[in-house]
Amino acid sequence: MEYESKLYIVEKSSCYDSELEKVFAQIICMYNLSNTFPEFKHFINECLPTDCYIYIDSKRTIKDEYDSPLVELPIKDLLEVLVQETKHEDKHYHSQLMPLIALLKVFKSRKNIAILHYGY
């Protein structure tokens, strides 16, 4: 079974859910990475769980489909991993990652923006 990933670009709010002990984050967009590459999987494993929750299909979500907590990916570090991957000869990942890299560059200087990883 392949491990597939979605990245949610979210804007954190100040609305705190005391039951979850997390703040609400509004989804701005979702990017489907589908099959992930080994360096990305390693990068995800080093990231920390997020302090926010999102709504997916009208449900408060703090974990992905593998029951792993949503992790927050530092934009700067994520960009470095993605740019490195585009230097490989595999054109499939290059064409898939270039739009994501452009999107992340737009959001990297905005406040309260977070990138959440969701495995499915």
Summary of the structure (lengths in Angstrom):
residues: 120
radius of gyration: 14.2
end to end distance: 10.7
largest distance: 47.6
contacts: 329
relative contact order: 0.27
helix: 31%
strand: 41%
